[in-house]
Amino acid sequence: MIPVIALVGRPNVGKSTIFNQLTRSRDALVANFAGLTRDRKYGEGELFNRRFMVIDTGGLSGEEEGIDVEMASQAQLAIDEADIVLFVVDCRAGLTPVDEIIARQLRQKNRHVSLVANKIDGVNPDQALADFYRLGFDQLYPTTATHGRGVRAMMEQLLQPYPELQEDDKADNGAIRIGVVGRPNVGKSTLVNRLLGEQRVVVYDMPGTTRDSVYIDFERRGSHYTLIDTAGIRKRKNIKLAIEKFSIVKTLQAIDDANVVVLLIDGQEGVVDQDLHLMGSVIDAGRALVVAVNKWDGLAPEQREYIKIELGRRLRFVDFADIHFISALHGTGVGLLYDSIDKAYRSATDKLSTSRLTKILEGAVEEHQPPMANGRRIKLRYAHAGGRNPPVIVVHGNQTDAVPKHYTRFLEKIFRRELDLHGTPVRVEYKTSDNPFKERKKSLSDSQQHKRRRAIKKHHT
């Protein structure tokens, strides 16, 4: 069993920077902005041939109110889950009353707590660390997380009691990564909590509660999944805070990292342009797609009928995606999402044989031949798989650079129908077959050369 390490402390002391150092990633948002992290954020790290789990938490203030109460609750849950608690303090700011409050709370927990004195660079170490010994913790580690100083030495000592990795421990569990995206306040975090069956991420009646992408591993009926809760994306003209721009980047990265994306639409507002822009981002990334219309139980029958008509009209370009009408708050229809997610994942990742793809291509060409180009018919000869998630089908032939877009869309539709693909876009790419005799120079025999010389001589005379 790998150890779980929780990072706790006041806002803006460097917890997320330490998280990124330990996981060797940039998964946690880092900015000169207090209160940036709000949910528990999990990551895996490996040092000294030992693997561990790290939990980044929101900053504790000691006097929580409003959304800070939910953030503190998430931090307390992380402490309860942890084997090792790293209490991070700021050497430049010195010991504060809030640090003392957090220290008293941690002493009440039956956990191994170590004090991490961060931002030690640029200050006198002896003077900076003196006050923190008053907190009464046995181990104190001075670090500068932005440069990684002191972090490895700290982890080497903390991980010493835990066993080294075996080969079987390094196997990938093949989890299906599910990204939940949508506009602010459509219920993404509520849906994530409902899918997990626990209050895993902060839910608050305020748009923009989630600022970072939160990755959550879990198992359901023998299958492994990773849920990715993302920040809501608003229209560009409505983005004012710099931190929102960071959140949008993280959301787009989460879409690219996911296998299947669940696009959540607010049923009370219907399909808006921003939903279509988000859908376009998912399609451009080539990710499998499931559409979920939330807050469905609170709609009148005439509203439901209108939204269904609008969905059929505005989502024609994603007719391959399953649409579900759900209530994330009450759980209505949420369980059915897994069937569509699994089906979309299989469609996006199944292996496709060359013989089957070529047979489908031949049938498509027989049904509807490619157009003429440069006075000659475009010839498509065979097809093979070029990638997965999304499925990429490479078609070989002559003059393939002249294939029009409408014929490519026709082929995509045929491949999706014949391969019974659901929930995933299909990309058709072309490769022009080279003429094997193009570079070969003609060589004449002696008799042919003699005839050629006689013909040239006769012509000039």
C-alpha positions, 0 to 999 in steps of 0.5 A: 500500500502506497503512502498518502501525503496531504499538504495543508496550511494557510493560503499562498504558502506554496502547497501547490508548488510543492505538489508540482515538485512531488508529482513532477508535473504542473497539474496544480495551478500556481499563481501569486493569488491567495485561495487558488486551490479549493478542492482536494487535488490528487497526484501520484509521485515516485522518488527513491523507487517508492511511489506515493499519493499527494493531496493538495488542499485549499488554504485554511484561515482558521475563521472559515465562512462562506465557501471557505467552510467547504474548502476547510471541509475538503482539507479535513477530509484530506487529513483523515485520508493521509498517512503523512501530513505536511504542514506548510508555513511561510518563512518570509511571513513568519509564524502567524496566529492562523499557523498556531490555530492550524497546528492545534487542529493538527495535534488533535489528529492521530496523524504523522505531521511534519512541518515544512518551512517553505520560502527559506531562500533570502532569509536568515535560516536560524532566525526564520526557523526559531519561531516555528519550533514553538509549534511543537512538531518533531520534524521541521524541513526547510525548503524552497519549493519554487527551486526544489531545494530541500524537497528531495531530502525531506522526501527521502527521510519521510519515505524511508519506512515504506517499502520499495516498488515491485514490478507488479506495482508499476503496471497501469490500471488502464483507467478510462479518463472522463472529463466533465466540462461545461459553462460555469454553474451548470452543475459539473461538481455536483455531477462529479459528486453524484457519479462518485457517491460522495462529497468529493469536490466543493459545491457552492452556489456561486459561478466559478467555484472550481478553478483547477482541474481535479483528477479523481481515481475510482473503481466501479463494478470492476472497471477503473475510471478517472473523473476530471472536474474542470473549471467552467468556461465563460465567453471571452468578453466576460473573463476579467480575472487573470486566474480565469485565463489559467483555469481555461487553459487547464480545462482545455488541457483536461479535454485533451487528456480525457478519453471521453468528455461529458459536456454538461448543458443547463436545461433551464437555459437550453443550448447556448453558443458557448456550449457549441464552442465547447463542443467544437473544442472537444471535437477538435481534440478528437475526444469521444463525447457524451452530452448531458442536459442537467436540471431536467427534473425542474422543467415544464413539459413544454420546456422539455419539448422545446429543448429537445427540438433545439438539440436536434437542430443545433447538434446535427454536427455531433449526431454520433453523441448520446444525449442524456437528460439528468438531474445531478442534484437528485441523481435522476438518469446519472447512472445511465451515463456510464453505459454511454461512456463505456460504449464511446470509449470502446468505439474510440479505442478498438483496434481496426483491421486493414482488411475490414477497413479496405472492404468498407472503403470499396463498398463506399466507392461502389456506392458513391464514386469520388469526383473527377480531378484534372480530367481523371477519376480520383482512385481510392485503393485501400485503407488502414488504421492510423490511430485511436481516440479518435479513430484515424483511418488512412486512405491510400490512392491517387490524387488524394489531395484533390478529394473534396471535403464533402466526400471526406464527410461521406466516408466518415459517415460510412466508416462510423455506420459500418464499424458501429462506432458511437460517441466518437468522431472519426478522422479520415486522412489521405496518402497519395500512392507514389508511382514506382516508375517515376524516378526510373530513367529509361535505358535504351539497348544498343540497337535502339540507340542506333535507330535513334541516331539514324532517325535524328540524322535523317530528320536533320538531312 
